[in-house]
Every structure is written in structure tokens, then in C-alpha cells.
């Protein structure tokens, strides 16, 4: 009798005779050709904007790489032992920390800004949802060394240029500001662990859990009401004014809102305003995001096709601090939308 694999946890329990690991991808010629065409188009756009391609390694030393990964990514990573020296390796769960490490460790000339791009699969174990891929084909770009709102707007404009070059016209980019949420949390006398739990609940849009954590941490009701209002701050630019009225006199929170207002203005001036919405409830669970973030959606797909944001401290996890921003498409999802 053939051996069987029982899939449990949060997935529907099932019995399957599987010859390939779950969540991994095998592409037949038609899909492989579409993937290659999509990849070539996006890389050509990156090159027109001055980005140079890099190829990161498949494995990293866990003790080195973990400095730039949050606990969640480390937990989801596939780990093996290097038989040559006995050190723990992790199969790439994310490309952005790899590029941050490469920059910090002097692999590029000491010239800023750097515009780098890549196309590479990442591997993450995720038992939360049935059918979620564990091999994710990413293609993305990183802008290293610029702190300005113009740099944030540039990355969003590059993403829009890619979508248009692919022939996609009905798309929306939602812009959030993680720094705004973080400044609100800084007003409460709570531990970093509790702050992480709150960010995670907010990232999952789990208002019930968010309220539970705030109550357990004995956060004052006035601040609790403000934090709970953030996930619903979604819409056009008037949302920024509403958030400012909620933040009141807190200068650091208002400064975070000024940044997203400036970026929206730059994008509108460039003719991209019709594709932009503000979503201050877009909170990233990844620890390295520090400021403006954005997600990419295509009308009718029901999928998030990519996203990114600012990560000013990630390079500093491996060396000297360097402001940075970037984004990536889920290439697998993207090429399946194309005719």
C-alpha cells in the first residue's frame, strides 16, 4: 500500500498520495513561457529606471541573517545544517534582508543611492491557510540611500510603470503609514512584546483580538479608542485629515501623516492619482518596515499582487544605518492574470 500524508493543523484534514511537497510549484511549458515573458517585461522597466539586477544566494547563515529577520520569518523559514561546517542555514524566506546584508557588508561601491532589482523565489512554511504557496516567485526593486518622500513616490511610480507595460490598466495601490500606528503605540506604557502583538493583530485586521490585547495591557480608554479607529481609516486623501484630527497634538504622529500626504501629492502631480487610495489600517507584520508602505491590487483578481515600503533600519541590522525603500510583485500571481 502506498504511504500517505496526513495534513492537519488549521488546514482541512485530508489524506493524499503526494509526489511533490505541498505548496511547491511545477510549471508546464505554457505557464513557464508566460512567467518568463512577464519577468522580462518587468526587468526591462526596472532597467529603464536605472535599477541593476542582483542574484542573491538561496541559503544564508541563520546566525548572520536572523539579525534582519523578525521572529515570524525565522519561524516560517526552512532550516538545514551545513554539512561542511556544522552551521545552521536558512533557505531564503525574503529577499529584501539579503540585499540589505549585501549592501551593509560592502559588496557594492560606497556610492548612494543604489538602485537594485532581482527575481528570485522565496520559501515560507505557513500552516494558517490551506493552499497557500510555500514557494513564492518574487520580482522586485530596492532603492538604497534616499530618505525623501520623492524616493517613496518613485518606487510606487516604478510599480505603476510595470503594470502599464504589462497592459494592465485597472489597478489600485493602497498607501499606508506604519510609522503612524507605531507612534500611537509609543504613547502607551506597554512592552515591546505587546506592541508586536498589537501590530500583528492590526496586520490581520483582527479588531476583536486588537481590543483584547489593549484591554489586557490596561491601555487607557482614550488611547484604546484611537488605536481601534486606525484600521478603518481607508479612502481618499480626506482620510489623512481625519487621522490628523484623531492624533491631536502629537507631533510625531502628525509628521508621519505629513509624509504620506506629500507622497500622495507627488503621485497626483505625476498623473497617478486615480490609482491611489490611502489605507492607514495597512499595518505590516514584518518588523523591518518603518514608514510608508503600499499594496498593489488588480480589479477583479481578489489577490494582493505585491507591495513594499520603507525600511530605514534594516541595512543597519548588518552594518551602518542607511535609509531604504522597495517593493516586490508576486510573479506567480501576476503572470496568471495575463492573456
C-alpha positions as CSV (number, residue, x, y, z in Angstrom):
1,X,0.0,0.0,0.0
2,X,1.4,3.5,-0.9
3,X,2.4,5.7,2.0
4,X,0.0,8.5,2.9
5,X,0.5,12.1,4.2
6,X,-2.0,13.4,6.7
7,X,-2.4,17.2,6.6
8,X,-3.6,18.7,9.9
9,X,-3.3,22.0,11.9
10,X,-5.6,24.7,10.5
11,X,-6.0,23.1,7.1
12,X,-8.8,20.7,6.4
13,X,-7.6,17.3,7.4
14,X,-7.1,15.2,4.4
15,X,-5.3,12.1,3.1
16,X,-3.3,12.5,-0.1
17,X,-0.7,10.5,-2.0
18,X,1.6,13.3,-2.9
19,X,4.8,13.0,-5.0
20,X,5.7,16.7,-4.6
21,X,5.9,18.8,-1.4
22,X,2.8,20.8,-0.8
23,X,2.9,24.5,-1.7
24,X,5.7,24.0,-4.2
25,X,5.3,24.8,-7.9
26,X,5.9,22.8,-11.1
27,X,5.3,24.8,-14.3
28,X,4.5,23.2,-17.7
29,X,5.6,25.0,-20.9
30,X,2.7,27.4,-21.3
31,X,3.0,28.8,-17.8
32,X,6.8,28.8,-17.9
33,X,6.6,30.8,-21.1
34,X,4.2,33.3,-19.5
35,X,6.3,33.6,-16.4
36,X,9.4,34.3,-18.5
37,X,7.7,36.9,-20.6
38,X,6.3,38.7,-17.5
39,X,9.7,38.6,-15.8
40,X,11.4,40.0,-18.9
41,X,9.0,42.9,-19.2
42,X,9.3,43.9,-15.5
43,X,13.1,43.7,-15.5
44,X,13.2,45.9,-18.6
45,X,11.1,48.5,-16.8
46,X,13.4,48.3,-13.8
47,X,16.4,48.8,-16.1
48,X,14.8,51.9,-17.7
49,X,14.5,53.4,-14.3
50,X,18.2,52.7,-13.6
51,X,18.0,49.5,-11.5
52,X,20.7,46.9,-11.8
53,X,19.9,43.2,-11.3
54,X,21.5,41.1,-8.5
55,X,21.1,37.4,-7.8
56,X,21.1,36.7,-4.0
57,X,22.1,33.2,-2.6
58,X,19.5,30.6,-2.0
59,X,20.8,29.9,1.6
60,X,22.0,32.3,4.3
61,X,23.7,31.5,7.6
62,X,21.0,31.7,10.2
63,X,23.1,33.4,12.9
64,X,24.0,36.2,10.4
65,X,20.7,36.6,8.6
66,X,18.5,36.4,11.7
67,X,19.6,40.0,12.6
68,X,17.5,41.3,9.8
69,X,14.5,38.9,10.1
70,X,11.6,39.1,12.6
71,X,10.7,36.1,14.7
72,X,7.8,35.3,12.3
73,X,10.0,34.9,9.2
74,X,12.6,32.9,11.2
75,X,9.8,30.6,12.4
76,X,8.4,30.2,8.8
77,X,11.9,29.6,7.3
78,X,13.1,26.2,6.2
79,X,16.4,25.4,8.1
80,X,19.1,22.9,7.3
81,X,22.5,22.1,8.7
82,X,25.6,23.0,6.6
83,X,27.4,19.7,6.5
84,X,30.7,21.4,5.7
85,X,31.0,23.4,8.9
86,X,28.0,22.4,11.1
87,X,26.4,25.9,11.0
88,X,22.6,26.4,10.6
89,X,21.4,27.6,7.2
90,X,18.0,29.1,6.3
91,X,16.5,28.8,2.8
92,X,15.7,32.3,1.6
93,X,12.4,33.4,3.2
94,X,12.7,37.0,1.9
95,X,15.0,38.8,-0.5
96,X,15.0,42.4,1.0
97,X,17.1,41.4,4.1
98,X,19.5,39.7,1.8
99,X,20.1,42.8,-0.3
100,X,20.3,44.8,3.0
101,X,23.1,42.4,4.1
102,X,24.9,42.6,0.8
103,X,24.9,46.4,1.0
104,X,25.9,46.6,4.6
105,X,28.8,44.2,4.1
106,X,30.4,46.3,1.4
107,X,29.6,44.2,-1.7
108,X,28.9,47.4,-3.6
109,X,30.9,50.6,-4.1
110,X,30.3,53.2,-1.4
111,X,28.0,55.2,-3.7
112,X,24.5,56.2,-2.8
113,X,21.8,55.9,-3.9
114,X,21.8,52.3,-5.1
115,X,19.1,51.0,-7.3
116,X,19.0,47.2,-7.3
117,X,16.5,44.7,-8.6
118,X,16.0,40.9,-8.6
119,X,13.9,38.0,-9.5
120,X,14.0,35.0,-7.1
121,X,11.8,32.5,-5.3
122,X,11.3,32.7,-1.5
123,X,10.3,29.9,0.7
124,X,8.0,30.1,3.8
125,X,6.1,27.5,5.7
126,X,2.6,28.7,6.5
127,X,0.1,26.4,8.1
128,X,-2.6,29.1,8.6
129,X,-4.4,28.8,5.3
130,X,-5.0,25.8,3.1
131,X,-3.5,26.1,-0.4
132,X,-1.1,28.9,0.4
133,X,2.1,28.7,-1.6
134,X,5.3,27.9,0.2
135,X,7.4,28.7,-2.8
136,X,6.7,32.3,-3.9
137,X,8.2,33.8,-7.0
138,X,9.1,37.4,-6.3
139,X,10.4,40.1,-8.6
140,X,11.2,43.4,-7.0
141,X,13.4,46.5,-6.7
142,X,15.2,48.3,-3.8
143,X,16.2,51.9,-3.6
144,X,19.1,52.2,-1.1
145,X,20.3,55.5,0.4
146,X,17.5,58.0,0.0
147,X,15.1,59.1,2.8
148,X,12.9,61.5,0.9
149,X,9.2,61.4,0.0
150,X,10.3,61.6,-3.6
151,X,12.1,58.2,-3.2
152,X,8.9,56.7,-1.8
153,X,6.9,58.1,-4.7
154,X,9.5,56.8,-7.2
155,X,9.0,53.2,-6.1
156,X,5.3,53.5,-6.4
157,X,5.7,55.1,-9.8
158,X,8.0,52.2,-10.9
159,X,5.4,49.7,-9.8
160,X,2.8,51.5,-11.8
161,X,5.1,51.6,-14.9
162,X,5.5,47.8,-14.7
163,X,1.7,47.3,-14.5
164,X,1.1,49.6,-17.5
165,X,3.9,47.9,-19.5
166,X,2.2,44.6,-18.9
167,X,-1.0,46.0,-20.3
168,X,-2.9,46.2,-17.0
169,X,-5.0,49.4,-16.6
170,X,-7.5,48.7,-13.8
171,X,-5.3,48.6,-10.7
172,X,-5.2,50.3,-7.3
173,X,-2.3,51.0,-4.9
174,X,-3.2,51.5,-1.3
175,X,-0.8,53.5,0.7
176,X,-0.4,53.1,4.4
177,X,1.9,54.6,7.0
178,X,3.2,52.1,9.6
179,X,5.0,54.9,11.5
180,X,1.7,56.5,12.3
181,X,0.5,53.3,14.1
182,X,3.8,52.9,15.8
183,X,3.8,56.4,17.2
184,X,0.3,55.8,18.6
185,X,1.6,52.7,20.4
186,X,4.5,54.7,21.8
187,X,2.1,56.7,23.8
188,X,1.1,53.6,25.9
189,X,3.3,52.2,28.7
190,X,3.5,48.7,27.2
191,X,6.3,46.3,26.4
192,X,7.8,45.7,23.0
193,X,6.2,42.2,23.1
194,X,2.7,43.7,23.5
195,X,3.4,46.3,20.7
196,X,4.4,43.4,18.4
197,X,1.1,41.6,19.3
198,X,-0.8,44.7,18.5
199,X,0.9,45.2,15.2
200,X,0.2,41.6,14.3
201,X,-3.5,41.8,15.2
202,X,-3.8,45.1,13.2
203,X,-2.0,43.5,10.2
204,X,-4.5,40.7,10.3
205,X,-7.4,43.2,10.6
206,X,-8.4,41.3,13.8
207,X,-10.2,44.1,15.7
208,X,-11.5,41.7,18.3
209,X,-8.0,40.5,19.2
210,X,-6.7,44.1,19.0
211,X,-9.3,45.2,21.6
212,X,-8.5,42.2,23.8
213,X,-4.7,43.0,23.8
214,X,-5.4,46.6,24.6
215,X,-7.7,45.7,27.5
216,X,-5.2,43.1,28.9
217,X,-2.4,45.7,28.7
218,X,-4.6,48.2,30.6
219,X,-4.2,50.9,27.9
220,X,-6.2,54.0,28.8
221,X,-9.6,54.0,27.1
222,X,-8.9,57.3,25.3
223,X,-5.9,55.8,23.6
224,X,-7.6,52.5,23.0
225,X,-10.4,54.3,21.1
226,X,-7.8,55.9,18.9
227,X,-5.9,52.7,18.1
228,X,-9.1,50.9,17.3
229,X,-10.1,53.6,14.9
230,X,-6.9,53.2,12.8
231,X,-7.9,50.0,10.8
232,X,-11.0,51.9,9.5
233,X,-9.1,54.8,8.1
234,X,-9.4,53.9,4.4
235,X,-10.3,56.0,1.4
236,X,-9.1,59.1,-0.4
237,X,-6.9,61.9,0.9
238,X,-9.5,63.1,3.3
239,X,-8.6,60.1,5.4
240,X,-5.3,61.8,6.2
241,X,-7.1,64.8,7.7
242,X,-9.4,62.5,9.7
243,X,-6.3,60.8,11.1
244,X,-4.7,64.1,12.0
245,X,-7.8,65.1,14.0
246,X,-7.6,61.8,15.8
247,X,-3.9,62.2,16.6
248,X,-4.5,65.6,18.0
249,X,-1.3,67.4,19.2
250,X,1.2,64.5,18.9
251,X,3.9,66.0,16.6
252,X,5.5,62.6,15.7
253,X,2.1,61.2,14.5
254,X,1.4,64.3,12.5
255,X,4.8,64.1,10.9
256,X,4.1,60.6,9.7
257,X,0.9,61.8,8.2
258,X,2.7,64.7,6.5
259,X,4.9,62.2,4.7
260,X,2.0,60.2,3.3
261,X,0.3,63.5,2.3
262,X,3.5,64.6,0.4
263,X,3.8,61.3,-1.4
264,X,0.1,61.4,-2.5
265,X,0.7,64.9,-3.8
266,X,3.8,63.8,-5.8
267,X,1.9,60.9,-7.3
268,X,-1.1,63.1,-8.2
269,X,1.2,65.6,-9.9
270,X,2.7,62.7,-11.9
271,X,-0.7,61.7,-13.1
272,X,-1.2,58.6,-10.9
273,X,-3.8,60.0,-8.5
274,X,-6.7,57.9,-9.9
275,X,-4.9,54.7,-8.9
276,X,-4.1,55.7,-5.3
277,X,-6.1,55.1,-2.1
278,X,-5.0,55.7,1.5
279,X,-5.2,52.9,3.9
280,X,-3.8,53.8,7.4
281,X,-5.0,50.4,8.6
282,X,-2.4,48.7,6.4
283,X,0.0,47.6,9.2
284,X,2.8,45.3,8.2
285,X,3.6,42.3,10.5
286,X,7.2,42.3,9.2
287,X,9.4,44.0,11.8
288,X,11.6,45.8,9.4
289,X,9.1,48.3,7.9
290,X,9.5,51.7,9.4
291,X,7.3,54.1,7.5
292,X,5.2,54.4,4.3
293,X,4.0,51.0,2.9
294,X,1.9,50.1,-0.1
295,X,0.0,47.2,-1.6
296,X,-0.9,46.5,-5.3
297,X,-4.3,45.2,-6.4
298,X,-5.8,44.5,-9.8
299,X,-9.6,44.9,-10.3
300,X,-11.4,41.6,-10.2
301,X,-8.5,39.5,-9.1
302,X,-9.2,39.3,-5.4
303,X,-5.4,39.0,-4.8
304,X,-2.8,41.3,-3.5
305,X,-0.2,41.2,-6.3
306,X,2.6,42.8,-4.4
307,X,3.7,45.6,-2.2
308,X,6.5,47.1,-0.2
309,X,7.6,50.2,1.7
310,X,10.2,52.0,3.7
311,X,12.7,50.1,5.9
312,X,15.2,52.7,7.2
313,X,16.8,50.4,9.8
314,X,17.2,47.1,8.0
315,X,20.6,47.8,6.5
316,X,21.7,48.9,9.9
317,X,21.0,45.4,11.3
318,X,24.0,44.2,9.3
319,X,26.2,47.4,9.5
320,X,25.8,51.1,9.2
321,X,22.3,52.7,9.0
322,X,21.0,53.5,5.6
323,X,17.5,54.7,4.6
324,X,15.9,52.4,2.1
325,X,12.6,51.6,0.4
326,X,11.5,48.9,-2.1
327,X,8.7,46.6,-3.3
328,X,8.1,43.2,-4.9
329,X,5.5,41.6,-7.1
330,X,4.2,38.1,-6.6
331,X,5.3,37.0,-10.0
332,X,3.3,33.7,-9.9
333,X,0.0,35.6,-9.2
334,X,0.9,38.3,-11.7
335,X,1.6,36.3,-14.8
336,X,-1.6,34.2,-14.4
337,X,-3.6,37.4,-14.9
338,X,-2.1,38.0,-18.3
339,X,-3.6,36.6,-21.6
